[in-house]
């Protein structure tokens, strides 16, 4: 029992990342009908937003401190971040420590701008082209974005720490009456899960309860009719592209402390999140979220030792295996609408 | 000749000539000149031209003719490499048994994957093939380590049986004694030409592969594949089952990929799982689209283009750039060099990505279409002087990338 609970918990954080990326992918596919292979790159840009904010906040100037000597007897050079000198070491240190959550504020406008630029500058010209063309051009774009990030940040993963409060783990088992240290769960992963829950419900609430969201949903169902009613549906869809980019970006920002960002993390996630979208059903938002969590948990279950002994290597391929079975048995996915891309 | 009409025979002969003369044609600059770094006539690179040419030709038979975009062809490349290295380990360094095994195993593997994946089309097909390739890659890295030697990569060790190896057998890949990495060097004036056994072996196989694909393009079978691309539904309504045809195309292109992978291991007796990763599948897609999907010569051009720039562009460093722009005023020089940094050296992939996007946006037919457009423009200029319209009926060409 405790082992099962632990695996469910372990699957949640990865599942959250899958669900967030897949949600963005589905938003883009559902509104614009575009298969966006550059979505993983947006996730990566988000993670590098966190890196950038951390670097900006810890920009420092060097002072020579005469009171301290290094081992050769020379005066020690002390690096002081500007933030610390402005706000005092207490507050300044706090700000630097909290750079990842602060990066959210920075990432939202950046990601929305990137999304707008992508949609207006490139994707717009590909609405009428075949899906294969869309895949190819966004694949090219993903390479370009990836290389740009590599150029500025180098090829190595960059450690980006979470605030100290969230370091360490939470003993989940004690709360439920198990022995201590049986079910422990890192705080930051819990934060990630809660965060993704907020984002996902935010997107759904936005679509469900606002007039804007209502129009967008109507446009997803029948774009032409909404256009004939005198609504500029293209503009709303562009905004939705920005929202989808922001969702992917925020998923990336918060993921930075879990896995040190590197330039190809987007591609690694992209392949899996496409699988997630297909399993959930192309164009179905709840499907994408459900499939994301389901596959994340399934992946962590299959890495349990006794399952691995039974079926060696299953943890490496389980997601693909599920995708293949679903695609063959039920091509519209778990919750896909009938007739959407069903061939 | 060889079952081809005159035009195709001429085409084939040109290809044969170009392939055989590659060591000379790619060495246009004298050794001592500043341009020598643009020479591509060294064995390693020429072998890659031929091998990836084969890979792309095979991919084009599937993608160019039927329009099915596979994102998993690297799996067959890896299977081919592993087969060849296993034959080294079990028999001896002769490449022939390995290559035969590579074609057979990759063919069988393609039959299995194709049988399942071809139940779906469009993006679902792409994702299915991608899923299979990633599965093979992950398994090769982890559970299949006894077969693939995991992260280290498969190679020949001293304690391998090598049942057929004789006293005087070469200890590197060879074809009945013809050692692959030996080459003859000829110096003419300031030029140095390298004629490498391995390259010529690959070149002969590439020519055969090209000839096969030419025959497929011109055959009724090829016509059927084109019909699948232009309108599969209509084909089904006429009472034809298109799946055997697409499956055959898939298996053939898988065998081409296996052969290419085998040749990679025949040139350098190593096989690693990273050859199966999806980036490798992406590379062959890039090559085919860049050159021109659905054309005979396009994929080969694309493969050559990408491999050339991969090797040459990535070698351009600061010293070279300073040498080029040294005549400019200092400030301008620094700016230009700063900008070029984005595109050359380590970040040449950026150039590739941009170029690829340009091609998909503006030239869906790839480099071949670009060439044709330029040729047509020149011809139109000439035609304008005597007659504008040629009075013939031109049907609309089918799109190069199918849905």
Interface residues (C-beta under 8 A of the other chain):
Chain A: X35 X122 X125 X130 X131 X132 X133 X135 X136 X137 X139 X140 X141 X142 X143 X144 X146 X147 X148 X150 X151 X267 X271 X274 X275 X278 X312 X313 X316 X317 X320 X321 X323 X324 X327 X328 X331 X341 X343
Chain B: X67 X69 X116 X119 X120 X121 X122 X123 X124 X126 X127 X128 X130 X131 X132 X134 X135 X138 X139 X141 X142 X143 X144 X278 X279 X282 X285 X289 X341 X342 X347 X349 X350 X352 X353 X354 X356 X357 X360 X361 X364 X399 X401 X402 X403
